[in-house]
Amino acid sequence: MGAERAEVYGSRENYGLVLCRHCNEIIDTLPTNGVKKLYSLCDSERCRSLQAVPSDIGEEPA
């Protein structure tokens, strides 16, 4: 199917990526009209433990 036909029929490719916010591993792809990046958390124990650690960014110094 040509690009012109794809637009007419609303065909969507998997240009959307779901990436781990810590290690940038590709978790999944999504059908989108253009490139999109979404961030989530993978199943890695290392990434899960990083998520559990509170960040001090934006907090006032003691």
PDBQT receptor file of N, H, CA, C and O in Angstrom, charges set to zero:
ATOM      1  N   MET A   1       0.850  -1.173   0.000  1.00  0.00    +0.000 N 
ATOM      2  CA  MET A   1       0.000   0.000   0.000  1.00  0.00    +0.000 C 
ATOM      3  C   MET A   1       0.896   1.236   0.000  1.00  0.00    +0.000 C 
ATOM      4  O   MET A   1       1.809   1.330   0.820  1.00  0.00    +0.000 OA
ATOM      5  N   GLY A   2       0.656   2.167  -0.887  1.00  0.00    +0.000 N 
ATOM      6  H   GLY A   2      -0.086   2.090  -1.553  1.00  0.00    +0.000 HD
ATOM      7  CA  GLY A   2       1.458   3.385  -0.978  1.00  0.00    +0.000 C 
ATOM      8  C   GLY A   2       1.132   4.359   0.135  1.00  0.00    +0.000 C 
ATOM      9  O   GLY A   2       0.129   4.205   0.830  1.00  0.00    +0.000 OA
ATOM     10  N   ALA A   3       1.974   5.355   0.303  1.00  0.00    +0.000 N 
ATOM     11  H   ALA A   3       2.790   5.480  -0.262  1.00  0.00    +0.000 HD
ATOM     12  CA  ALA A   3       1.785   6.343   1.359  1.00  0.00    +0.000 C 
ATOM     13  C   ALA A   3       0.478   7.097   1.182  1.00  0.00    +0.000 C 
ATOM     14  O   ALA A   3      -0.194   7.422   2.161  1.00  0.00    +0.000 OA
ATOM     15  N   GLU A   4       0.114   7.375  -0.069  1.00  0.00    +0.000 N 
ATOM     16  H   GLU A   4       0.660   7.111  -0.864  1.00  0.00    +0.000 HD
ATOM     17  CA  GLU A   4      -1.133   8.103  -0.322  1.00  0.00    +0.000 C 
ATOM     18  C   GLU A   4      -2.337   7.270   0.131  1.00  0.00    +0.000 C 
ATOM     19  O   GLU A   4      -3.263   7.794   0.750  1.00  0.00    +0.000 OA
ATOM     20  N   ARG A   5      -2.317   6.003  -0.175  1.00  0.00    +0.000 N 
ATOM     21  H   ARG A   5      -1.564   5.577  -0.678  1.00  0.00    +0.000 HD
ATOM     22  CA  ARG A   5      -3.415   5.131   0.238  1.00  0.00    +0.000 C 
ATOM     23  C   ARG A   5      -3.449   4.964   1.750  1.00  0.00    +0.000 C 
ATOM     24  O   ARG A   5      -4.524   4.907   2.346  1.00  0.00    +0.000 OA
ATOM     25  N   ALA A   6      -2.287   4.887   2.366  1.00  0.00    +0.000 N 
ATOM     26  H   ALA A   6      -1.413   4.933   1.881  1.00  0.00    +0.000 HD
ATOM     27  CA  ALA A   6      -2.231   4.734   3.821  1.00  0.00    +0.000 C 
ATOM     28  C   ALA A   6      -2.904   5.914   4.508  1.00  0.00    +0.000 C 
ATOM     29  O   ALA A   6      -3.619   5.735   5.493  1.00  0.00    +0.000 OA
ATOM     30  N   GLU A   7      -2.677   7.131   3.987  1.00  0.00    +0.000 N 
ATOM     31  H   GLU A   7      -2.096   7.277   3.187  1.00  0.00    +0.000 HD
ATOM     32  CA  GLU A   7      -3.315   8.305   4.571  1.00  0.00    +0.000 C 
ATOM     33  C   GLU A   7      -4.822   8.250   4.404  1.00  0.00    +0.000 C 
ATOM     34  O   GLU A   7      -5.557   8.592   5.330  1.00  0.00    +0.000 OA
ATOM     35  N   VAL A   8      -5.292   7.829   3.248  1.00  0.00    +0.000 N 
ATOM     36  H   VAL A   8      -4.695   7.551   2.495  1.00  0.00    +0.000 HD
ATOM     37  CA  VAL A   8      -6.728   7.759   2.983  1.00  0.00    +0.000 C 
ATOM     38  C   VAL A   8      -7.395   6.748   3.898  1.00  0.00    +0.000 C 
ATOM     39  O   VAL A   8      -8.475   7.012   4.427  1.00  0.00    +0.000 OA
ATOM     40  N   TYR A   9      -6.769   5.592   4.094  1.00  0.00    +0.000 N 
ATOM     41  H   TYR A   9      -5.891   5.377   3.664  1.00  0.00    +0.000 HD
ATOM     42  CA  TYR A   9      -7.369   4.532   4.894  1.00  0.00    +0.000 C 
ATOM     43  C   TYR A   9      -7.040   4.655   6.377  1.00  0.00    +0.000 C 
ATOM     44  O   TYR A   9      -7.515   3.843   7.171  1.00  0.00    +0.000 OA
ATOM     45  N   GLY A  10      -6.258   5.627   6.767  1.00  0.00    +0.000 N 
ATOM     46  H   GLY A  10      -5.873   6.286   6.122  1.00  0.00    +0.000 HD
ATOM     47  CA  GLY A  10      -5.945   5.846   8.175  1.00  0.00    +0.000 C 
ATOM     48  C   GLY A  10      -4.988   4.833   8.764  1.00  0.00    +0.000 C 
ATOM     49  O   GLY A  10      -4.998   4.602   9.973  1.00  0.00    +0.000 OA
ATOM     50  N   SER A  11      -4.165   4.228   7.933  1.00  0.00    +0.000 N 
ATOM     51  H   SER A  11      -4.157   4.416   6.951  1.00  0.00    +0.000 HD
ATOM     52  CA  SER A  11      -3.193   3.255   8.424  1.00  0.00    +0.000 C 
ATOM     53  C   SER A  11      -2.183   3.950   9.332  1.00  0.00    +0.000 C 
ATOM     54  O   SER A  11      -1.731   5.058   9.044  1.00  0.00    +0.000 OA
ATOM     55  N   ARG A  12      -1.838   3.288  10.426  1.00  0.00    +0.000 N 
ATOM     56  H   ARG A  12      -2.206   2.388  10.661  1.00  0.00    +0.000 HD
ATOM     57  CA  ARG A  12      -0.881   3.869  11.364  1.00  0.00    +0.000 C 
ATOM     58  C   ARG A  12       0.226   2.857  11.623  1.00  0.00    +0.000 C 
ATOM     59  O   ARG A  12      -0.034   1.675  11.850  1.00  0.00    +0.000 OA
ATOM     60  N   GLU A  13       1.445   3.334  11.587  1.00  0.00    +0.000 N 
ATOM     61  H   GLU A  13       1.655   4.294  11.403  1.00  0.00    +0.000 HD
ATOM     62  CA  GLU A  13       2.601   2.499  11.864  1.00  0.00    +0.000 C 
ATOM     63  C   GLU A  13       2.957   2.610  13.347  1.00  0.00    +0.000 C 
ATOM     64  O   GLU A  13       2.501   3.524  14.033  1.00  0.00    +0.000 OA
ATOM     65  N   ASN A  14       3.760   1.692  13.825  1.00  0.00    +0.000 N 
ATOM     66  H   ASN A  14       4.131   0.950  13.267  1.00  0.00    +0.000 HD
ATOM     67  CA  ASN A  14       4.194   1.715  15.215  1.00  0.00    +0.000 C 
ATOM     68  C   ASN A  14       5.409   2.621  15.382  1.00  0.00    +0.000 C 
ATOM     69  O   ASN A  14       6.527   2.151  15.590  1.00  0.00    +0.000 OA
ATOM     70  N   TYR A  15       5.173   3.924  15.288  1.00  0.00    +0.000 N 
ATOM     71  H   TYR A  15       4.264   4.306  15.119  1.00  0.00    +0.000 HD
ATOM     72  CA  TYR A  15       6.232   4.908  15.472  1.00  0.00    +0.000 C 
ATOM     73  C   TYR A  15       6.307   5.397  16.915  1.00  0.00    +0.000 C 
ATOM     74  O   TYR A  15       7.270   6.068  17.288  1.00  0.00    +0.000 OA
ATOM     75  N   GLY A  16       5.316   5.074  17.725  1.00  0.00    +0.000 N 
ATOM     76  H   GLY A  16       4.534   4.529  17.423  1.00  0.00    +0.000 HD
ATOM     77  CA  GLY A  16       5.329   5.462  19.129  1.00  0.00    +0.000 C 
ATOM     78  C   GLY A  16       6.156   4.493  19.943  1.00  0.00    +0.000 C 
ATOM     79  O   GLY A  16       6.011   3.278  19.807  1.00  0.00    +0.000 OA
ATOM     80  N   LEU A  17       7.025   5.026  20.792  1.00  0.00    +0.000 N 
ATOM     81  H   LEU A  17       7.143   6.013  20.902  1.00  0.00    +0.000 HD
ATOM     82  CA  LEU A  17       7.881   4.189  21.634  1.00  0.00    +0.000 C 
ATOM     83  C   LEU A  17       7.569   4.436  23.100  1.00  0.00    +0.000 C 
ATOM     84  O   LEU A  17       7.393   5.579  23.522  1.00  0.00    +0.000 OA
ATOM     85  N   VAL A  18       7.502   3.365  23.869  1.00  0.00    +0.000 N 
ATOM     86  H   VAL A  18       7.645   2.436  23.525  1.00  0.00    +0.000 HD
ATOM     87  CA  VAL A  18       7.421   3.456  25.321  1.00  0.00    +0.000 C 
ATOM     88  C   VAL A  18       8.790   3.046  25.838  1.00  0.00    +0.000 C 
ATOM     89  O   VAL A  18       9.209   1.900  25.677  1.00  0.00    +0.000 OA
ATOM     90  N   LEU A  19       9.488   3.997  26.463  1.00  0.00    +0.000 N 
ATOM     91  H   LEU A  19       9.148   4.928  26.594  1.00  0.00    +0.000 HD
ATOM     92  CA  LEU A  19      10.857   3.790  26.930  1.00  0.00    +0.000 C 
ATOM     93  C   LEU A  19      10.907   3.803  28.452  1.00  0.00    +0.000 C 
ATOM     94  O   LEU A  19      10.121   4.490  29.104  1.00  0.00    +0.000 OA
ATOM     95  N   CYS A  20      11.844   3.032  29.014  1.00  0.00    +0.000 N 
ATOM     96  H   CYS A  20      12.483   2.473  28.484  1.00  0.00    +0.000 HD
ATOM     97  CA  CYS A  20      12.079   3.088  30.456  1.00  0.00    +0.000 C 
ATOM     98  C   CYS A  20      12.749   4.415  30.780  1.00  0.00    +0.000 C 
ATOM     99  O   CYS A  20      13.701   4.811  30.107  1.00  0.00    +0.000 OA
ATOM    100  N   ARG A  21      12.270   5.090  31.786  1.00  0.00    +0.000 N 
ATOM    101  H   ARG A  21      11.497   4.769  32.333  1.00  0.00    +0.000 HD
ATOM    102  CA  ARG A  21      12.807   6.408  32.133  1.00  0.00    +0.000 C 
ATOM    103  C   ARG A  21      14.211   6.341  32.728  1.00  0.00    +0.000 C 
ATOM    104  O   ARG A  21      14.903   7.358  32.787  1.00  0.00    +0.000 OA
ATOM    105  N   HIS A  22      14.644   5.153  33.170  1.00  0.00    +0.000 N 
ATOM    106  H   HIS A  22      14.082   4.327  33.121  1.00  0.00    +0.000 HD
ATOM    107  CA  HIS A  22      15.970   5.033  33.773  1.00  0.00    +0.000 C 
ATOM    108  C   HIS A  22      17.011   4.446  32.824  1.00  0.00    +0.000 C 
ATOM    109  O   HIS A  22      18.126   4.962  32.751  1.00  0.00    +0.000 OA
ATOM    110  N   CYS A  23      16.675   3.381  32.097  1.00  0.00    +0.000 N 
ATOM    111  H   CYS A  23      15.769   2.961  32.157  1.00  0.00    +0.000 HD
ATOM    112  CA  CYS A  23      17.680   2.718  31.256  1.00  0.00    +0.000 C 
ATOM    113  C   CYS A  23      17.410   2.878  29.756  1.00  0.00    +0.000 C 
ATOM    114  O   CYS A  23      18.199   2.402  28.939  1.00  0.00    +0.000 OA
ATOM    115  N   ASN A  24      16.320   3.533  29.386  1.00  0.00    +0.000 N 
ATOM    116  H   ASN A  24      15.679   3.919  30.049  1.00  0.00    +0.000 HD
ATOM    117  CA  ASN A  24      15.931   3.777  27.988  1.00  0.00    +0.000 C 
ATOM    118  C   ASN A  24      15.665   2.504  27.190  1.00  0.00    +0.000 C 
ATOM    119  O   ASN A  24      15.717   2.531  25.960  1.00  0.00    +0.000 OA
ATOM    120  N   GLU A  25      15.384   1.400  27.859  1.00  0.00    +0.000 N 
ATOM    121  H   GLU A  25      15.342   1.378  28.858  1.00  0.00    +0.000 HD
ATOM    122  CA  GLU A  25      15.003   0.171  27.162  1.00  0.00    +0.000 C 
ATOM    123  C   GLU A  25      13.639   0.373  26.515  1.00  0.00    +0.000 C 
ATOM    124  O   GLU A  25      12.753   0.997  27.099  1.00  0.00    +0.000 OA
ATOM    125  N   ILE A  26      13.473  -0.161  25.298  1.00  0.00    +0.000 N 
ATOM    126  H   ILE A  26      14.192  -0.668  24.823  1.00  0.00    +0.000 HD
ATOM    127  CA  ILE A  26      12.173  -0.074  24.639  1.00  0.00    +0.000 C 
ATOM    128  C   ILE A  26      11.247  -1.094  25.297  1.00  0.00    +0.000 C 
ATOM    129  O   ILE A  26      11.508  -2.296  25.256  1.00  0.00    +0.000 OA
ATOM    130  N   ILE A  27      10.172  -0.608  25.900  1.00  0.00    +0.000 N 
ATOM    131  H   ILE A  27       9.960   0.368  25.933  1.00  0.00    +0.000 HD
ATOM    132  CA  ILE A  27       9.219  -1.461  26.591  1.00  0.00    +0.000 C 
ATOM    133  C   ILE A  27       8.137  -1.932  25.630  1.00  0.00    +0.000 C 
ATOM    134  O   ILE A  27       7.719  -3.089  25.675  1.00  0.00    +0.000 OA
ATOM    135  N   ASP A  28       7.688  -1.038  24.767  1.00  0.00    +0.000 N 
ATOM    136  H   ASP A  28       8.028  -0.098  24.731  1.00  0.00    +0.000 HD
ATOM    137  CA  ASP A  28       6.595  -1.366  23.842  1.00  0.00    +0.000 C 
ATOM    138  C   ASP A  28       6.592  -0.351  22.701  1.00  0.00    +0.000 C 
ATOM    139  O   ASP A  28       7.292   0.660  22.752  1.00  0.00    +0.000 OA
ATOM    140  N   THR A  29       5.800  -0.634  21.681  1.00  0.00    +0.000 N 
ATOM    141  H   THR A  29       5.232  -1.455  21.639  1.00  0.00    +0.000 HD
ATOM    142  CA  THR A  29       5.575   0.314  20.590  1.00  0.00    +0.000 C 
ATOM    143  C   THR A  29       4.077   0.550  20.464  1.00  0.00    +0.000 C 
ATOM    144  O   THR A  29       3.265  -0.281  20.873  1.00  0.00    +0.000 OA
ATOM    145  N   LEU A  30       3.730   1.684  19.899  1.00  0.00    +0.000 N 
ATOM    146  H   LEU A  30       4.390   2.359  19.567  1.00  0.00    +0.000 HD
ATOM    147  CA  LEU A  30       2.325   2.070  19.744  1.00  0.00    +0.000 C 
ATOM    148  C   LEU A  30       2.073   2.554  18.320  1.00  0.00    +0.000 C 
ATOM    149  O   LEU A  30       2.950   3.160  17.705  1.00  0.00    +0.000 OA
ATOM    150  N   PRO A  31       0.883   2.290  17.794  1.00  0.00    +0.000 N 
ATOM    151  CA  PRO A  31       0.550   2.824  16.467  1.00  0.00    +0.000 C 
ATOM    152  C   PRO A  31       0.248   4.323  16.570  1.00  0.00    +0.000 C 
ATOM    153  O   PRO A  31      -0.722   4.724  17.213  1.00  0.00    +0.000 OA
ATOM    154  N   THR A  32       1.076   5.134  15.938  1.00  0.00    +0.000 N 
ATOM    155  H   THR A  32       1.864   4.808  15.416  1.00  0.00    +0.000 HD
ATOM    156  CA  THR A  32       0.879   6.586  15.952  1.00  0.00    +0.000 C 
ATOM    157  C   THR A  32       1.108   7.141  14.553  1.00  0.00    +0.000 C 
ATOM    158  O   THR A  32       1.675   6.464  13.695  1.00  0.00    +0.000 OA
ATOM    159  N   ASN A  33       0.671   8.362  14.329  1.00  0.00    +0.000 N 
ATOM    160  H   ASN A  33       0.211   8.912  15.026  1.00  0.00    +0.000 HD
ATOM    161  CA  ASN A  33       0.860   9.023  13.042  1.00  0.00    +0.000 C 
ATOM    162  C   ASN A  33       2.271   9.554  12.864  1.00  0.00    +0.000 C 
ATOM    163  O   ASN A  33       2.701   9.793  11.735  1.00  0.00    +0.000 OA
ATOM    164  N   GLY A  34       2.984   9.741  13.937  1.00  0.00    +0.000 N 
ATOM    165  H   GLY A  34       2.634   9.547  14.853  1.00  0.00    +0.000 HD
ATOM    166  CA  GLY A  34       4.347  10.249  13.872  1.00  0.00    +0.000 C 
ATOM    167  C   GLY A  34       5.145   9.705  15.036  1.00  0.00    +0.000 C 
ATOM    168  O   GLY A  34       4.631   8.937  15.848  1.00  0.00    +0.000 OA
ATOM    169  N   VAL A  35       6.393  10.101  15.117  1.00  0.00    +0.000 N 
ATOM    170  H   VAL A  35       6.812  10.725  14.457  1.00  0.00    +0.000 HD
ATOM    171  CA  VAL A  35       7.257   9.626  16.191  1.00  0.00    +0.000 C 
ATOM    172  C   VAL A  35       6.807  10.251  17.505  1.00  0.00    +0.000 C 
ATOM    173  O   VAL A  35       6.675  11.470  17.617  1.00  0.00    +0.000 OA
ATOM    174  N   LYS A  36       6.575   9.399  18.495  1.00  0.00    +0.000 N 
ATOM    175  H   LYS A  36       6.682   8.409  18.404  1.00  0.00    +0.000 HD
ATOM    176  CA  LYS A  36       6.185   9.838  19.834  1.00  0.00    +0.000 C 
ATOM    177  C   LYS A  36       7.010   9.039  20.832  1.00  0.00    +0.000 C 
ATOM    178  O   LYS A  36       7.228   7.844  20.634  1.00  0.00    +0.000 OA
ATOM    179  N   LYS A  37       7.473   9.682  21.904  1.00  0.00    +0.000 N 
ATOM    180  H   LYS A  37       7.296  10.653  22.065  1.00  0.00    +0.000 HD
ATOM    181  CA  LYS A  37       8.208   8.996  22.968  1.00  0.00    +0.000 C 
ATOM    182  C   LYS A  37       7.436   9.162  24.269  1.00  0.00    +0.000 C 
ATOM    183  O   LYS A  37       7.133  10.277  24.693  1.00  0.00    +0.000 OA
ATOM    184  N   LEU A  38       7.127   8.045  24.884  1.00  0.00    +0.000 N 
ATOM    185  H   LEU A  38       7.373   7.139  24.539  1.00  0.00    +0.000 HD
ATOM    186  CA  LEU A  38       6.470   8.028  26.181  1.00  0.00    +0.000 C 
ATOM    187  C   LEU A  38       7.396   7.306  27.152  1.00  0.00    +0.000 C 
ATOM    188  O   LEU A  38       8.120   6.392  26.759  1.00  0.00    +0.000 OA
ATOM    189  N   TYR A  39       7.375   7.707  28.403  1.00  0.00    +0.000 N 
ATOM    190  H   TYR A  39       6.787   8.450  28.723  1.00  0.00    +0.000 HD
ATOM    191  CA  TYR A  39       8.274   7.105  29.381  1.00  0.00    +0.000 C 
ATOM    192  C   TYR A  39       7.479   6.390  30.456  1.00  0.00    +0.000 C 
ATOM    193  O   TYR A  39       6.434   6.857  30.907  1.00  0.00    +0.000 OA
ATOM    194  N   SER A  40       8.014   5.235  30.853  1.00  0.00    +0.000 N 
ATOM    195  H   SER A  40       8.863   4.856  30.487  1.00  0.00    +0.000 HD
ATOM    196  CA  SER A  40       7.416   4.419  31.899  1.00  0.00    +0.000 C 
ATOM    197  C   SER A  40       8.558   3.758  32.662  1.00  0.00    +0.000 C 
ATOM    198  O   SER A  40       9.666   4.291  32.707  1.00  0.00    +0.000 OA
ATOM    199  N   LEU A  41       8.298   2.618  33.254  1.00  0.00    +0.000 N 
ATOM    200  H   LEU A  41       7.398   2.184  33.218  1.00  0.00    +0.000 HD
ATOM    201  CA  LEU A  41       9.285   1.914  34.052  1.00  0.00    +0.000 C 
ATOM    202  C   LEU A  41       9.325   0.463  33.617  1.00  0.00    +0.000 C 
ATOM    203  O   LEU A  41       8.285  -0.194  33.560  1.00  0.00    +0.000 OA
ATOM    204  N   CYS A  42      10.532  -0.061  33.303  1.00  0.00    +0.000 N 
ATOM    205  H   CYS A  42      11.377   0.473  33.349  1.00  0.00    +0.000 HD
ATOM    206  CA  CYS A  42      10.654  -1.454  32.861  1.00  0.00    +0.000 C 
ATOM    207  C   CYS A  42      10.610  -2.393  34.074  1.00  0.00    +0.000 C 
ATOM    208  O   CYS A  42      10.457  -1.941  35.209  1.00  0.00    +0.000 OA
ATOM    209  N   ASP A  43      10.743  -3.687  33.830  1.00  0.00    +0.000 N 
ATOM    210  H   ASP A  43      10.867  -4.054  32.908  1.00  0.00    +0.000 HD
ATOM    211  CA  ASP A  43      10.662  -4.686  34.889  1.00  0.00    +0.000 C 
ATOM    212  C   ASP A  43      11.992  -4.960  35.584  1.00  0.00    +0.000 C 
ATOM    213  O   ASP A  43      12.058  -5.811  36.471  1.00  0.00    +0.000 OA
ATOM    214  N   SER A  44      13.038  -4.261  35.200  1.00  0.00    +0.000 N 
ATOM    215  H   SER A  44      12.984  -3.570  34.479  1.00  0.00    +0.000 HD
ATOM    216  CA  SER A  44      14.354  -4.462  35.794  1.00  0.00    +0.000 C 
ATOM    217  C   SER A  44      14.331  -4.090  37.281  1.00  0.00    +0.000 C 
ATOM    218  O   SER A  44      13.773  -3.062  37.665  1.00  0.00    +0.000 OA
ATOM    219  N   GLU A  45      14.949  -4.944  38.114  1.00  0.00    +0.000 N 
ATOM    220  H   GLU A  45      15.402  -5.779  37.802  1.00  0.00    +0.000 HD
ATOM    221  CA  GLU A  45      15.032  -4.655  39.552  1.00  0.00    +0.000 C 
ATOM    222  C   GLU A  45      15.799  -3.361  39.810  1.00  0.00    +0.000 C 
ATOM    223  O   GLU A  45      15.448  -2.587  40.701  1.00  0.00    +0.000 OA
ATOM    224  N   ARG A  46      16.850  -3.135  39.023  1.00  0.00    +0.000 N 
ATOM    225  H   ARG A  46      17.136  -3.764  38.299  1.00  0.00    +0.000 HD
ATOM    226  CA  ARG A  46      17.660  -1.919  39.191  1.00  0.00    +0.000 C 
ATOM    227  C   ARG A  46      16.802  -0.673  38.970  1.00  0.00    +0.000 C 
ATOM    228  O   ARG A  46      16.847   0.266  39.764  1.00  0.00    +0.000 OA
ATOM    229  N   CYS A  47      16.028  -0.671  37.898  1.00  0.00    +0.000 N 
ATOM    230  H   CYS A  47      15.991  -1.434  37.253  1.00  0.00    +0.000 HD
ATOM    231  CA  CYS A  47      15.186   0.493  37.590  1.00  0.00    +0.000 C 
ATOM    232  C   CYS A  47      14.078   0.659  38.623  1.00  0.00    +0.000 C 
ATOM    233  O   CYS A  47      13.738   1.783  38.994  1.00  0.00    +0.000 OA
ATOM    234  N   ARG A  48      13.518  -0.442  39.084  1.00  0.00    +0.000 N 
ATOM    235  H   ARG A  48      13.794  -1.354  38.782  1.00  0.00    +0.000 HD
ATOM    236  CA  ARG A  48      12.477  -0.381  40.118  1.00  0.00    +0.000 C 
ATOM    237  C   ARG A  48      13.036   0.193  41.416  1.00  0.00    +0.000 C 
ATOM    238  O   ARG A  48      12.362   0.965  42.098  1.00  0.00    +0.000 OA
ATOM    239  N   SER A  49      14.279  -0.188  41.761  1.00  0.00    +0.000 N 
ATOM    240  H   SER A  49      14.826  -0.816  41.207  1.00  0.00    +0.000 HD
ATOM    241  CA  SER A  49      14.873   0.330  42.991  1.00  0.00    +0.000 C 
ATOM    242  C   SER A  49      15.195   1.814  42.845  1.00  0.00    +0.000 C 
ATOM    243  O   SER A  49      15.074   2.564  43.814  1.00  0.00    +0.000 OA
ATOM    244  N   LEU A  50      15.601   2.250  41.659  1.00  0.00    +0.000 N 
ATOM    245  H   LEU A  50      15.699   1.641  40.872  1.00  0.00    +0.000 HD
ATOM    246  CA  LEU A  50      15.858   3.676  41.434  1.00  0.00    +0.000 C 
ATOM    247  C   LEU A  50      14.581   4.485  41.580  1.00  0.00    +0.000 C 
ATOM    248  O   LEU A  50      14.610   5.614  42.069  1.00  0.00    +0.000 OA
ATOM    249  N   GLN A  51      13.470   3.920  41.161  1.00  0.00    +0.000 N 
ATOM    250  H   GLN A  51      13.446   3.003  40.763  1.00  0.00    +0.000 HD
ATOM    251  CA  GLN A  51      12.187   4.605  41.259  1.00  0.00    +0.000 C 
ATOM    252  C   GLN A  51      11.779   4.790  42.715  1.00  0.00    +0.000 C 
ATOM    253  O   GLN A  51      11.126   5.776  43.055  1.00  0.00    +0.000 OA
ATOM    254  N   ALA A  52      12.164   3.837  43.589  1.00  0.00    +0.000 N 
ATOM    255  H   ALA A  52      12.695   3.036  43.313  1.00  0.00    +0.000 HD
ATOM    256  CA  ALA A  52      11.762   3.873  44.997  1.00  0.00    +0.000 C 
ATOM    257  C   ALA A  52      12.546   4.911  45.798  1.00  0.00    +0.000 C 
ATOM    258  O   ALA A  52      12.103   5.322  46.870  1.00  0.00    +0.000 OA
ATOM    259  N   VAL A  53      13.710   5.343  45.291  1.00  0.00    +0.000 N 
ATOM    260  H   VAL A  53      14.071   5.009  44.420  1.00  0.00    +0.000 HD
ATOM    261  CA  VAL A  53      14.540   6.316  45.999  1.00  0.00    +0.000 C 
ATOM    262  C   VAL A  53      13.981   7.709  45.756  1.00  0.00    +0.000 C 
ATOM    263  O   VAL A  53      13.868   8.133  44.606  1.00  0.00    +0.000 OA
ATOM    264  N   PRO A  54      13.625   8.437  46.832  1.00  0.00    +0.000 N 
ATOM    265  CA  PRO A  54      13.110   9.799  46.629  1.00  0.00    +0.000 C 
ATOM    266  C   PRO A  54      14.198  10.730  46.109  1.00  0.00    +0.000 C 
ATOM    267  O   PRO A  54      15.368  10.596  46.467  1.00  0.00    +0.000 OA
ATOM    268  N   SER A  55      13.812  11.647  45.288  1.00  0.00    +0.000 N 
ATOM    269  H   SER A  55      12.861  11.757  44.997  1.00  0.00    +0.000 HD
ATOM    270  CA  SER A  55      14.745  12.609  44.712  1.00  0.00    +0.000 C 
ATOM    271  C   SER A  55      14.717  13.896  45.527  1.00  0.00    +0.000 C 
ATOM    272  O   SER A  55      13.670  14.306  46.027  1.00  0.00    +0.000 OA
ATOM    273  N   ASP A  56      15.881  14.526  45.653  1.00  0.00    +0.000 N 
ATOM    274  H   ASP A  56      16.732  14.192  45.247  1.00  0.00    +0.000 HD
ATOM    275  CA  ASP A  56      15.929  15.795  46.384  1.00  0.00    +0.000 C 
ATOM    276  C   ASP A  56      15.937  16.988  45.443  1.00  0.00    +0.000 C 
ATOM    277  O   ASP A  56      16.199  18.114  45.869  1.00  0.00    +0.000 OA
ATOM    278  N   ILE A  57      15.655  16.753  44.178  1.00  0.00    +0.000 N 
ATOM    279  H   ILE A  57      15.442  15.839  43.833  1.00  0.00    +0.000 HD
ATOM    280  CA  ILE A  57      15.622  17.845  43.200  1.00  0.00    +0.000 C 
ATOM    281  C   ILE A  57      14.447  18.766  43.527  1.00  0.00    +0.000 C 
ATOM    282  O   ILE A  57      13.319  18.306  43.697  1.00  0.00    +0.000 OA
ATOM    283  N   GLY A  58      14.710  20.027  43.610  1.00  0.00    +0.000 N 
ATOM    284  H   GLY A  58      15.627  20.401  43.472  1.00  0.00    +0.000 HD
ATOM    285  CA  GLY A  58      13.665  21.014  43.848  1.00  0.00    +0.000 C 
ATOM    286  C   GLY A  58      13.395  21.273  45.321  1.00  0.00    +0.000 C 
ATOM    287  O   GLY A  58      12.605  22.155  45.659  1.00  0.00    +0.000 OA
ATOM    288  N   GLU A  59      14.046  20.510  46.210  1.00  0.00    +0.000 N 
ATOM    289  H   GLU A  59      14.688  19.794  45.936  1.00  0.00    +0.000 HD
ATOM    290  CA  GLU A  59      13.846  20.742  47.634  1.00  0.00    +0.000 C 
ATOM    291  C   GLU A  59      14.819  21.799  48.115  1.00  0.00    +0.000 C 
ATOM    292  O   GLU A  59      15.916  21.950  47.577  1.00  0.00    +0.000 OA
ATOM    293  N   GLU A  60      14.398  22.528  49.139  1.00  0.00    +0.000 N 
ATOM    294  H   GLU A  60      13.507  22.406  49.576  1.00  0.00    +0.000 HD
ATOM    295  CA  GLU A  60      15.264  23.557  49.699  1.00  0.00    +0.000 C 
ATOM    296  C   GLU A  60      16.340  22.908  50.560  1.00  0.00    +0.000 C 
ATOM    297  O   GLU A  60      16.082  21.911  51.235  1.00  0.00    +0.000 OA
ATOM    298  N   PRO A  61      17.551  23.473  50.539  1.00  0.00    +0.000 N 
ATOM    299  CA  PRO A  61      18.610  22.918  51.382  1.00  0.00    +0.000 C 
ATOM    300  C   PRO A  61      18.278  23.064  52.863  1.00  0.00    +0.000 C 
ATOM    301  O   PRO A  61      17.602  24.011  53.267  1.00  0.00    +0.000 OA
ATOM    302  N   ALA A  62      18.763  22.111  53.672  1.00  0.00    +0.000 N 
ATOM    303  H   ALA A  62      19.311  21.343  53.344  1.00  0.00    +0.000 HD
ATOM    304  CA  ALA A  62      18.481  22.125  55.123  1.00  0.00    +0.000 C 
ATOM    305  C   ALA A  62      19.343  23.123  55.841  1.00  0.00    +0.000 C 
ATOM    306  O   ALA A  62      19.239  23.265  57.060  1.00  0.00    +0.000 OA
TER     307      ALA A  62
